[in-house]
Amino acid sequence: STMGLKKQNLKVTDDAMREIISEYTMESGVRGLKKKLETLCRQAAVKLVKGEQKSITVGVKRLKEFLGRKQLHHDVRMQEAQPGVVTGLAWTQAGGEILFIETAFTKGNGEITITGQLGDVMQESAKIAITLVKELYPDKAEKFKENSLHIHVPSGAVPKDGPSAGITLVTALSSLVTGKKVPVDVAMTGEITLRGRVLPIGGLKEKTLAAYRAGITTLIIPKENQKDLEEIPP
């Protein structure tokens, strides 16, 4: 009972608790969460002392009143599918996030530009993906010679690295050259090799929760990650 609050004075709903965790904190531990809850308790104590209310229930709608505006912005799924854009999944220190891989052709002669603060491993994945797509669609290989290719992963302030966007890059480029759209409620993760094999990835639980939060309904994962599904809540 911090700040003289009794159990019957203050109730925080489960949904509000989830919202605090996902929208107000970005951490692998609980220190930030403790701070947020202390702030909430202080605000509630003031209201109770002033006699505004005898007891307070904080639901999602009242969080802004107690904690101010949300600190975080999590991406949600795209509204509309377009060729060359596919949803992938990333693992960060603070949990999973969805990410978008955007690809575009412009008139040119084969230059490749990769932007969005991608680390070396992810840049290598992009190069492997280009080679693979040329092999998968030999009749479309000319497109890579006649155009300049731009690959971009938005949220430039967030450094992204690791091999697990391999299949997302291949799918985005396949979508670009064929003009076929990938549904917005599908996301994917998996490392790719130059032979086109899909290798397992880490952080599947965190990535799955991020996909769920973002409104994704179908997740494509490497076959070898199937055993990890046991630790993912229903």
SVG drawing of the C-alpha trace seen along z (x, -y; Angstrom):
<svg xmlns="http://www.w3.org/2000/svg" viewBox="-16 -18 44 47">
<polyline fill="none" stroke="black" stroke-width="0.4" points="0.0,0.0 2.3,-2.8 1.3,-6.4 -1.3,-5.3 -3.5,-3.7 -5.6,-0.7 -6.5,2.2 -10.2,1.1 -9.2,-2.5 -7.6,-1.7 -8.1,0.9 -6.3,1.1 -8.0,3.3 -6.1,6.1 -6.5,4.4 -5.1,1.1 -2.1,3.1 -1.4,4.6 -1.7,1.1 0.9,-0.3 3.3,2.5 2.9,2.2 2.4,-1.5 4.2,-3.2 7.3,-1.0 10.1,0.3 12.3,2.6 13.3,6.2 12.8,5.9 10.1,4.2 11.8,1.1 10.1,-1.3 6.8,0.4 7.3,0.0 7.9,-3.8 4.7,-4.1 2.7,-2.3 4.1,-4.6 3.1,-7.6 -0.4,-6.2 -0.7,-5.6 0.5,-9.1 -2.1,-10.6 -4.8,-8.4 -3.7,-9.3 -4.1,-13.0 -7.6,-12.5 -8.6,-10.5 -7.2,-13.1 -9.1,-15.8 -12.2,-13.7 -13.0,-13.7 -13.7,-10.0 -13.9,-7.4 -12.4,-4.6 -10.8,-4.7 -10.9,-2.2 -8.4,-2.8 -9.3,-1.3 -7.7,-1.8 -9.7,-5.0 -8.5,-6.7 -4.8,-6.0 -4.1,-9.3 -5.5,-11.1 -3.1,-9.3 0.0,-8.8 -0.3,-11.4 0.0,-10.5 1.4,-7.2 5.2,-7.3 5.5,-4.6 4.2,-4.1 4.0,-0.5 3.4,0.1 0.1,1.7 -0.5,3.7 -0.8,1.8 -4.2,0.6 -3.7,1.5 -1.5,4.1 0.8,2.9 3.3,4.8 6.8,4.8 5.8,4.2 5.8,7.0 5.5,7.2 8.4,8.8 9.2,9.2 12.1,8.0 13.4,8.8 14.6,5.8 16.0,5.6 12.6,4.7 10.6,7.4 9.3,8.0 8.2,5.4 6.7,5.7 8.6,4.0 7.8,3.3 10.1,4.1 9.5,1.7 11.0,2.2 10.7,0.0 12.1,-0.2 12.9,-3.5 14.4,-4.1 18.1,-3.5 20.7,-0.9 21.0,1.7 22.1,-0.4 21.0,0.9 20.2,-1.4 19.5,-0.1 18.2,-2.5 16.7,-2.4 19.7,-1.9 20.3,1.8 23.2,3.6 25.8,5.6 24.0,8.9 20.7,7.5 22.4,5.9 23.9,9.2 20.4,10.8 19.2,8.2 21.9,9.1 21.2,12.8 17.5,12.0 18.2,10.1 20.3,13.0 17.6,15.6 14.7,13.6 16.7,13.3 17.0,17.1 13.4,17.7 12.1,15.4 14.6,15.6 12.1,14.0 12.0,10.9 15.8,10.7 15.9,7.9 14.0,5.6 17.0,5.5 19.2,4.4 16.9,1.8 16.0,0.2 17.5,-1.0 16.3,0.9 15.6,-0.7 15.1,1.4 13.9,-0.5 12.9,0.5 11.1,-2.4 11.6,-3.6 15.1,-4.9 15.8,-5.8 15.7,-2.1 18.9,-0.2 17.9,3.2 20.2,6.2 20.2,9.9 19.4,12.5 15.7,13.2 14.3,10.8 15.6,13.1 12.3,14.5 10.6,11.2 13.1,9.6 12.7,12.4 8.9,12.1 9.0,8.3 11.2,8.5 9.1,11.4 6.0,9.2 7.8,6.3 8.8,8.2 5.5,10.1 3.2,7.2 1.4,9.6 0.4,8.1 1.0,9.8 -2.0,9.6 -1.6,7.1 -2.6,9.5 0.3,11.9 3.8,11.5 6.9,13.7 10.3,14.4 13.1,16.7 16.7,16.6 17.4,17.5 20.5,19.1 21.8,18.6 20.4,22.0 16.9,20.9 16.8,22.9 15.0,21.3 16.8,21.5 15.4,21.1 15.4,17.8 15.4,16.6 12.9,14.6 9.8,16.3 7.7,15.8 8.4,12.0 7.9,11.7 4.6,13.6 3.2,11.4 4.2,8.3 2.4,9.7 -0.7,10.4 -0.6,6.8 -0.3,5.4 -3.4,7.2 -1.6,9.9 -3.6,13.1 -1.2,15.3 2.4,15.9 4.9,17.7 7.8,19.2 10.6,21.7 9.7,25.3 12.5,25.8 10.9,23.3 7.8,25.4 9.0,26.8 9.1,23.2 5.3,22.9 4.9,24.7 6.0,21.6 3.6,19.2 0.4,18.5 -2.8,19.6"/>
</svg>
